[in-house]
Amino acid sequence: MAAYCDFAALYDTLMDDVDYDAWARHYAELLSPAPKSRIFELGCGTGNLTMKLAKMGFDLVGTDLSPEMIAFAQEKARKAGLHPQFAVQDMTRFTSPRKVPSIFCSCDGINYLTTLSQVKSCFFRVFENLKPGGTFAFDISTPHKLKSMAGQMYGEDRENVTYLWLNEEKGDLLEMNLTFFVKQENGLYKRFSERHLQRMHKPEELLQLLSEAGFADCKAYSEYTLNPWTETDDRIHFTAKKPQISL
């Protein structure tokens, strides 16, 4: 029941209520990239934000652990006539052929790092692959949000797909068990399941790990603003700078 395998084909259908234009504008604000500069994306999924930022004129490289998600992103870019690069990479071990001025990870990507050791590895890899003066930005679903989802069951019945989603809190993790029923051409339904794990990262912990990785000017923002984060936020965005001169 690995994550984002068969689910990759349904991802865009079930995420059709997400305002990716607003997400792209916010990340452009957080990263403040120079015109046409290269932006490296971790956990790009099917490339929805990749496409939006590419249309804004930036040079995108999208990476994801799921080959299925990358395949959909590549096809989407081809149909749109855009030319971002894509690669299957683990965000705890990724590498860029050359250092880049901007790296970001959106839509809970960091929540999928379920141990602090994985987070530390990711942050060190980001630091290593950023140019001096470069910016790293990411977001998380907060402990407040994930704890409120524990013990809850969600579901949706659409024309060609039905799913059930059951959540269970397990220590610092939220286990999400999803079962899908997808209508086939013959009218029958195919059933498959996926298990997703997200860590309830404490913002203070992440800020500390960023500092330990060498970052400076580490900040956490409330929801989709530039206001300081609060304990009741559902989502927090972070930015961190690689110093011009590494100590």
Sequence and secondary structure as in RCSB ss.txt:
>XXXX:A:sequence
MAAYCDFAALYDTLMDDVDYDAWARHYAELLSPAPKSRIFELGCGTGNLTMKLAKMGFDLVGTDLSPEMIAFAQE
KARKAGLHPQFAVQDMTRFTSPRKVPSIFCSCDGINYLTTLSQVKSCFFRVFENLKPGGTFAFDISTPHKLKSMA
GQMYGEDRENVTYLWLNEEKGDLLEMNLTFFVKQENGLYKRFSERHLQRMHKPEELLQLLSEAGFADCKAYSEYT
LNPWTETDDRIHFTAKKPQISL
>XXXX:A:secstr
  TTSGGGGTHHHHTTT  HHHHHHHHHHHH   TT EEEEES TTSHHHHHHHHTT EEEEEES HHHHHHHHH
HHHHHT   EEEE  TTT   SS EEEEEE TTGGGG  SHHHHHHHHHHHHHHEEEEEEEEEEEE HHHHHHHT
T EEEEE SSEEEEEEEEEETTEEEEEEEEEEE TTS EEEEEEEEEEE   HHHHHHHHHHTT EEEEEEETTS
SSB  TT SEEEEEEE  SS  
